[in-house]
Amino acid sequence: MIADFHALTSDIVLRPVTLDDAAAFARAYTRNRDHLRPWEPGRSEAFFTTEGQAARLEDLLALRAAGRVMPWVLAEDGGRGEIVGLVNLANIVHGAWRSTNLGYWVAAEHTGKGLATAAVTAACRDADQRLGLHRIEAGTVVANTASQRVLAKCGFEPIGTARNYLHIDGEWRDHVLYHKILNDRGPA
């Protein structure tokens, strides 16, 4: 079962990713290429094409079907318009771990409007109530104070700094790691 739509504003919703989003993702990533560069891995030119996004989405949707990820888009026009962000729960593990990793971004023209906070809040609620997870972990490049503020507003606690954690924008970057405990339920 896939999560319902979550209204974030009067016009923008958080909804599950579909294969039909490939062209809109290509446009969104192209528009936000410079904005996202300091926070993301290096991308090939193919990544910014509809074909590249279609291949990426096929992989993502296969992982979603296997219960390993839950990807959403922030989309305008009640979910039918342009993509203005992404929220992804990756590396979902059940059993005694019941945990996941959170990643997200918001388009440059929509930053500072509370969208990331609203989207992360909705993803956390879904992880708890629908996916039955216990914990979410997130990491930010040390210099990404805006993302750190979002995580703090959403109830994430810092757990430390990981040296050379991810290869971002051409080099290994230290990350501040956060986590949020969603509930105290035991594994089903």
N, C-alpha and C positions, 0 to 999 in steps of 0.2 A: 504494500500500500504506500502511496506517495502523499506527502503532506499537501494540504489544501493551500490556497492562496492566502497570503497575509497582507492586508492593506497597511502600507507604511505611511502614506500621505493620501490626500484626496485623489491623486493621479498615479502614484507609483506603488506597485505591489511586488511582493516577494513571491515568486512561484517556481515550481520545479523546472529545471532545464529540459528542453526537448531538442530533438535533432533539427527541427525547423528553425532553431536559433542560430544556426551556423553563420548565415550572412550578417545578422545583427551583431553577433560576437565579433566578426571580422571588422565591422565598422567601429564598434565600441573600442576594441583593442587598438585599432589604427588611430582613432581620435585621441586616445589616452596613452599613446606610446611613451611620450616623454614624461607624463605625470606618473606612470607606473614603473618606469625604468629603475629608479633607485630602490624599489621594494620587491622586484621580481627577478627570477632567473633570466639569463640571456635568452632571447627568442630568435628563431630563424625567420627569414622572410616569409616562408610558407605559413608560419603561425598566423600571420596577419591576413591570410586569404580565406575565402569562404570554404575552399577545399580543405585547407589546413584545419580550420575550426570544425568542419564536418567530421574529419578523422578523429580529432580530439574528443568531440562529443560522442561519437560512437563508442570509443573506449570508456569514457565516463559513464555512459548509460549502461554499458555491460557491467561495470563495477557497481553501479546503483542496483541493477537487477540481482546481483550477487550479495547485496546488503553491505558492501564495503565502503560506499560513499553516499552522500546525499547532497547533490549540487542544486542551488537555486540561482535565479537571476533576479535582479531588481530591474523591473521594466516599466516604462512609462505607458500612458494611455490605458490604465487599468490592466496592464500585463500584456497588451497586444502591440505596444510601441517599441521604441528604441531601448536597448539595454543600457542601463546606467550603473551597473554594478553586479557583483557576484558574491555569493556566500557559499562555502563548501565545507561540509564535514567529511574529512578523509580518514582513511585508516581506521574505520569503525571496527572495533573488536568487542565481541560479546563474552560470555562466560564470566569468570571472576574479575576480569579487567573492566568490561563495560565502559569503554572510553573511546574518544575520538580526538582528532586534531582539527582545529578551526582555521580557515583561511577566508579572507574577504578583501574586496576593494570597492571603492565608489568612484565614479567618474569625476574628473577635475571640476566640472561645472556644478557638481552637486555636493562637494565637500562642505563641511561646516554647517550643514542643515539638519543634522541629527539622523540622517538616513542609515549610516553605518551602525549607530547605536540601536536604532529600531530593528534593523535587519538581524544583528547579532542577538538581540533579545528574543526575536521570533525563532531563530535557529536553536537557541538554547532551550526554549520552551518545547520545541518539537523534539529535540534530542531527549529531553526528559520524558515528556508525556507520550509520544508516539514510538520513539525508538527504544525507550526504556534504558537509556544510558545513565551512568553514574557521574561521569567526569568528562570535561572538555579541556584540552590543552591548546594554547595558542602561543606563538612566538612573534616578536617584532624585531626588525633591525634596530639596534640600539638608538639610532638617531630618529626613529619614527615615533616621535612623541604624540602625534595626533592619534595614531592607532593605540598607543598605550593609554591615552585618555578614554578612548572608546571602551577598551577592555575594563578599565577601572569602573566606568559608569555602569557596565553590565555585570559587575560583581566578581570579576576575575581578580585573583590575587597573584602577585609576583612570586615566583619560586626560585629565581636565580638567573644567572647569565650563562649562556652556553657559548663557549669560544669556538669560532669557525664553524658555526652551526649549519648554515646553508650557503650555497654558492649563488650570490645575488649580484646582479649588475657587474658581472665580470670578475668577482673575487669572493673568497670565503669571508662571510660576515658574522660577527658576534650578534647574538640575539638575546633579548630579555624574554624569558619564558614565564608564562602565566598559566593558571588553571582555575577552573570553577567546578566546585562540587555541586551537582544538580540535586541530589537527594541522598538519603541514607538507606534506600531499599536494597536488599540483597538480591543476588542474581535469581532469576525465575527458574 
